Amino acid sequence: MSPAIAAHEYSPWDFWSEASPSEREAQLALQQTVVAGRPGHELGEQCFLSELASIDNDSLRLGDRTYVAAGAYLTGDLRAGADCSINPYTVIRGRVTMGDGVRIGAHTSILGFNHSMESGTPVFRQPLTSKGIEIGDDVWIGSHVVILDGVRVGSHSVLAASAVVTKDVPAGAVVGGNPARFIRWRVEPDDTGVAPDAAADAAARGTEDRPELPEPHEPVETPPAVLAALTTATVEPTAEHTRTSEPAPEPARDLEALTVPVPAPSVVTTGPVPAPSVAGTVPSPAPLIGTSAAAPDDTVGLAERVAELAARARDEASVVLQRAWNDDLELFADRPGTAPTVRAQADAIEIAHLLLGTAPPQASAEAQIRRLQGWQDAATGAVAPLDADGRQREGLGFSHEDVAYHVLSTGYALDLLGSAFPAPLTWVTAATPERVVEFCESLPWATDAWGAGHHIDGFGTAILWTKRAGHPIPAGVEEALFGWLLLGADPHTGMWGAATPDRGLLPVVNGFYRASRGTFAQFGVPLPHPERVIDTVLRHARDPRWFAPGARNACNVLDVAHPLWLARGSGYRGDEVRELAARLLSDALPTWVPGAGFSFREPSPATRGLSETEPGLQGTEMWLAILWYLSDLAGVSDALGYRPRGVHRPEPAAALR
């Protein structure tokens, strides 16, 4: 009778707390034989290696408290962090990297290599290939899972038992099946439940190679003046124009739709209107008549639903505005219970102009003009944000995020009221070509392309108001801005900046919208790589973190709709663009809340209670514009009976020359 096998060979998690001194000594001796004379082998504190495991690695690094149980078979290059478990009969081969806290069930195979299989040569004679496998932190891999070469598994994800994982898994996703498909979120990407620094550090640990895309059909002629920049001040983020995007669960789908490519960095990088709701209460969305989820290609039915929504919005516009009016301060807030903001005044003016054809009825147009103009600093032309009591903050310049956005919101609000800024905008009038290039290059394209695009949008719009007012613009400033943008556009994406491991293409696409809106769109200049823009946007729109039902918000949908509309002239991938637009439009129409308007973020059971799912002026103004762009792409915009005229106007506002 053979001797009994010690339980800890198969269940080693309690070894260091329960083992006898002699067993501990034997384990340390075994570890020494594994690492002795092998420079690429390192074991952390309180690791465990079963005597019944086959460990034949070229290099092996295990973090503290990581164990390898009986029957495991390890070859190749393995690097595992702390607190990882490699359970019985797990096979890990090839080049594999794991973060901390990766738990691997029994009989799982993680295969970081593959055979070639060209015809004419037996497989056993063909060379091996290896892309490697990367697994983030806090990942639970069930029993009998197979992970194939080249896959990246994001942190906090779960791979269900017997899953066959052939494509990348986003951080926080739960996947299962053969091939593995998305089931739900275990941890939403923006709400990891761990320290922010740790979460950012743990999000999928590498970048995917830039996809090979064809070059654009037409060459881009770059203006000769490409020189320098406007301000060396750092960008200062604030709350008024913050983008919050917390993804929500969605039904199972192919993991290809979950893959978030990360290109290599490019730097230049009709019913009655209800009474207004009580402050702090939000009516529930009411389904529109006839909104029975028409198929996206049902153009007639979609047009009818669009027309019905537009009629309801016009009927309820006065109620929506009154809901956000603060009688004590005689100012608009975004929604009841919140403080007034400069943007809320502008949003109210845009909504009233779009739906009522007048200024908001809460105050005369003249009074609103005086207020907006009175907020402009006579010395710099900047409009600072308000504090909770409706008073302006002091000492803020154009590098402040809200001040930069007020160039758009306040300027277009005044324009809709038939007026303009009274003072010059020194952001432009004091610029030089050299300082413009310096300004562009100082923006965080590689880490926050949206923030960079935000400030380009502000500066481009400052040029618009300066031209409209007849104030002199220093020679070369416009050429420097557009030249920098033309030279800096990545020919593979058509955009500026770099994707990030945790957010994929979101900052790039959102930043492109902002930068192109204030420049190419606002002045009617053709995009340098329109077909690449369409490719990038369509790829981004497949990411369920931002476009699953309940995950979508106004910024993310607008920032897809506007670039597709701007690049539509080529007709490239037109059927796909129309299908996407019709689907997003169909999903957005039922989200109007009677007497309250649209929320910034699409409401869903998973997001109930979040402030961004409460209807407000910002969500209403933005979604009304989004509906126009989506309707126009889907061929039903005539049914709306309106066309945006302010910040989100589709036509150019001026020409460069």
Secondary structure, 3 states (H helix, E strand, C coil): CCCCCCHHHCCHHHHHHHCCHHHHHHHHHHHHHHHCCCCCEEECCCCEECCCCEEEEEEEEECCCCEECCCCEEEEEEEECCCCEECCCCEEEEEEEECCCCEECCCCEEEECEECCCCCCCHHHCCEECCCEEECCCCEECCCCEECCCCEECCCCEECCCCEECCCECCCEEEECCCCEEEEECCCCCCCCCCHHHHHHHCCCCCCCCCCCCCCCCCCCCCCCCCEECCCCCCECCCCCCCCCCCCCCCCEEHHHCCCCCCCCCCCCCCCCCCCCCCCCCCCCCCCCCCCCCCCCCHHHHHHHHHHHHHHHHHHHHHHHHHCEECCCCEEECCCCCCECHHHHHHHHHHHHHHCCCCCCCCCHHHHHHHHHHCECCCCCCECCECCCCCECCCCCCCEHHHHHHHHHHHHHHHHCCCCCCCCCHHHHCCCHHHHHHHHHHCCCCCCHHHHHHHHHHHHHHHHHHHHHCCCCCCCHHHHHHHHHHHHCCCCCCCCCCCECCCECHHHHHHHHHHHHHHHHHHCCCCCCHHHHHHHHHHHCCCHHHHCCCCCEHHHHHHHHHHHHHCHHHCCCHHHHHHHHHHHHHHHHHHCECCCECECECCCHHHCCCHHHCECHHHHHHHHHHHHHHHHHHCCHHHCCCCCCCCCCCCCCCCCC
